[in-house]
């Protein structure tokens, strides 16, 4: 189970990977896991698609991380498309593999989900799923639950106070850790931490960092996350977008500067959205550790 230091003497480093879309990619993903595990992250989170697609592949990967490396696996689960029976099966499958860490998310609505099924789902929000897991007897000694947060406000929240209210509810329901959506301006994250402190959110908050190593990533990322783009990053994409090698270097340098600044200002942890690229993880981890 994930154990997080409470004294903030060292920034906790972790990363996210995703299952391959095709079975032929499996040998490669295990190579990715081995390379990242060698960097000694606190944990590696593993995604799956909306409504639980690729869940079988996810289970195989978290099993490998948990039992073949010395790193804790953090398995994503989403409330969209999950009923109580689905969740119980999912948690039992994880338990059989020795995986006791989950990241509880609402998730995106699957394209093939009907309006009727969407409106009648048993877990409307991630907080409903977190409450169910705790109320069903899974305490903090048997299950570690992480949740998501948005430094710039959840895109569906009408305002910041409402967003923080529901974030506090995640903590009150039994969440152990918050991992942020990606952001490109650290000032948003620092202001967000001030909000959490003023509203008695005391569980650790880890900063999510995604290096933009391909100019085409920026548009997709903003569309999916609603994250604002500083002029400096937009200029990097404009200047180096036609040169893949220089764009990768510039985008990684931008992310490294973000991570080092965050660590030097005492953030509890940094979670790297590494896109299954161990070299990206290594560059950021090394820079933070060297300080």
BELWOVEN-V803982 format. One record per pair of residues at least 6 apart in sequence whose ideal C-beta (glycine too) atoms are under 8 Angstrom apart, sorted by the first residue. I is the first residue (numbers start at 0). J is the second residue. If there is no record, write none. Layout:
[[I,J] [I,J]]
//
This chain:
[[0,71] [0,99] [0,100] [0,142] [0,143] [1,41] [1,42] [1,71] [1,73] [1,100] [1,143] [1,145] [1,175] [1,176] [3,11] [3,41] [3,175] [3,176] [3,203] [3,267] [3,268] [4,11] [5,203] [7,265] [7,267] [10,261] [10,262] [10,266] [10,267] [10,268] [10,269] [10,287] [11,41] [11,203] [11,205] [11,267] [11,268] [11,269] [12,38] [12,40] [12,41] [12,268] [12,269] [12,271] [12,283] [12,284] [12,287] [12,288] [13,40] [13,41] [13,42] [13,43] [13,44] [13,73] [13,205] [13,268] [13,269] [13,270] [13,271] [14,35] [14,40] [14,43] [14,44] [14,270] [14,271] [14,272] [14,273] [14,280] [15,43] [15,44] [15,45] [15,46] [15,270] [15,271] [15,272] [15,273] [16,28] [16,31] [16,32] [16,35] [16,43] [16,44] [16,45] [16,46] [16,60] [16,273] [16,275] [17,45] [17,46] [17,47] [17,275] [18,28] [18,45] [18,46] [18,47] [18,53] [18,56] [18,57] [18,60] [19,25] [19,27] [19,28] [19,56] [20,53] [25,56] [25,59] [28,60] [28,275] [29,60] [29,63] [31,275] [31,276] [31,277] [32,43] [32,60] [32,63] [32,64] [32,68] [33,68] [34,277] [34,281] [35,43] [35,70] [35,273] [35,277] [35,280] [36,43] [36,64] [36,68] [36,69] [36,70] [38,277] [38,280] [38,281] [38,284] [39,69] [39,70] [40,70] [40,280] [40,284] [41,70] [41,71] [41,268] [42,70] [42,71] [42,72] [42,73] [42,100] [43,64] [43,70] [43,71] [43,72] [43,73] [44,72] [44,73] [44,74] [44,75] [44,102] [44,145] [44,178] [44,270] [45,57] [45,60] [45,61] [45,64] [45,72] [45,73] [45,74] [45,75] [46,57] [46,75] [47,53] [47,54] [47,56] [47,57] [47,75] [47,77] [48,109] [49,77] [49,79] [49,80] [49,106] [49,107] [49,108] [49,109] [49,110] [50,77] [50,79] [50,80] [50,81] [50,106] [50,108] [50,109] [50,112] [51,77] [51,80] [51,81] [51,85] [51,89] [52,109] [54,89] [57,74] [57,75] [58,74] [58,92] [58,93] [58,96] [60,72] [61,72] [61,74] [61,93] [61,96] [61,98] [62,72] [62,96] [62,98] [64,70] [64,71] [64,72] [65,71] [65,72] [65,96] [65,97] [65,98] [66,96] [66,97] [71,100] [72,98] [72,100] [73,100] [73,101] [73,102] [73,143] [73,145] [74,93] [74,98] [74,100] [74,101] [74,102] [75,101] [75,102] [75,104] [76,86] [76,89] [76,101] [76,102] [76,103] [76,104] [76,128] [77,104] [77,105] [77,106] [77,107] [78,103] [78,104] [78,105] [78,106] [78,120] [78,122] [78,123] [78,124] [78,125] [78,127] [78,128] [79,105] [79,106] [79,107] [79,108] [79,109] [79,112] [79,117] [79,120] [80,106] [80,109] [80,112] [80,120] [81,89] [81,120] [81,121] [81,122] [81,128] [82,120] [82,121] [82,122] [83,121] [83,131] [86,122] [86,128] [86,131] [86,132] [87,135] [90,101] [90,132] [90,137] [90,142] [93,99] [93,101] [99,141] [99,142] [99,143] [100,142] [100,143] [100,145] [101,132] [101,142] [101,143] [101,144] [101,145] [102,144] [102,145] [102,146] [102,147] [102,178] [103,125] [103,128] [103,129] [103,132] [103,144] [103,145] [103,146] [103,174] [104,125] [104,146] [104,147] [105,124] [105,125] [108,117] [121,127] [122,128] [122,131] [124,165] [125,146] [125,147] [125,169] [126,165] [126,168] [126,169] [126,172] [129,144] [129,146] [129,169] [129,172] [129,173] [129,174] [130,172] [130,173] [132,142] [132,144] [132,173] [133,144] [133,172] [133,173] [139,173] [139,175] [143,175] [143,176] [144,173] [144,174] [144,175] [144,176] [145,174] [145,175] [145,176] [145,177] [145,178] [146,169] [146,174] [146,176] [146,177] [146,178] [147,177] [147,178] [147,179] [147,180] [148,166] [148,177] [148,178] [148,179] [148,180] [148,191] [148,204] [149,156] [149,162] [149,179] [149,180] [150,179] [150,180] [150,182] [150,187] [150,188] [150,190] [150,191] [150,206] [151,180] [151,182] [151,187] [151,191] [151,225] [151,226] [151,227] [152,158] [152,159] [152,162] [153,162] [153,165] [154,224] [154,225] [156,162] [156,165] [159,194] [163,194] [163,195] [163,198] [163,200] [164,198] [166,177] [166,195] [166,198] [166,200] [167,198] [167,199] [167,200] [169,177] [170,177] [170,200] [170,201] [170,202] [174,202] [175,202] [176,202] [176,203] [176,204] [176,205] [177,200] [177,202] [177,203] [177,204] [177,205] [178,204] [178,205] [178,207] [178,270] [179,188] [179,191] [179,204] [179,205] [179,206] [179,207] [179,270] [180,207] [180,224] [180,226] [181,207] [181,208] [181,209] [181,220] [181,224] [181,226] [181,272] [182,188] [182,206] [182,207] [182,226] [182,227] [183,211] [183,226] [183,227] [183,228] [183,229] [183,232] [183,253] [183,257] [184,227] [184,229] [185,257] [185,260] [185,261] [185,264] [187,227] [188,206] [188,261] [188,266] [189,264] [191,204] [192,204] [192,266] [195,204] [203,267] [203,268] [204,266] [204,267] [204,268] [205,266] [205,267] [205,268] [205,269] [205,270] [206,258] [206,261] [206,266] [206,268] [206,269] [206,270] [207,270] [207,272] [208,254] [208,257] [208,258] [208,261] [208,269] [208,270] [208,271] [208,272] [208,283] [209,216] [209,220] [209,254] [209,271] [209,272] [209,274] [210,250] [210,251] [210,253] [210,254] [210,255] [210,271] [210,279] [210,283] [211,217] [211,220] [211,232] [211,235] [211,236] [211,250] [211,253] [211,254] [212,246] [212,247] [212,250] [212,251] [212,274] [212,276] [212,279] [213,243] [213,246] [213,247] [213,250] [214,236] [214,239] [214,240] [214,241] [214,246] [215,240] [217,228] [217,232] [217,233] [217,236] [220,226] [221,227] [221,228] [231,253] [232,253] [235,246] [235,249] [235,250] [235,253] [236,246] [236,250] [238,249] [239,245] [239,246] [239,249] [239,250] [240,246] [251,279] [251,282] [251,283] [254,279] [254,283] [255,282] [255,283] [255,286] [258,269] [258,271] [258,283] [258,286] [258,287] [259,286] [259,287] [259,290] [261,269] [262,269] [262,287] [262,290] [263,290] [269,283] [269,287] [271,279] [271,280] [271,283] [271,284] [273,279] [273,280]]
//
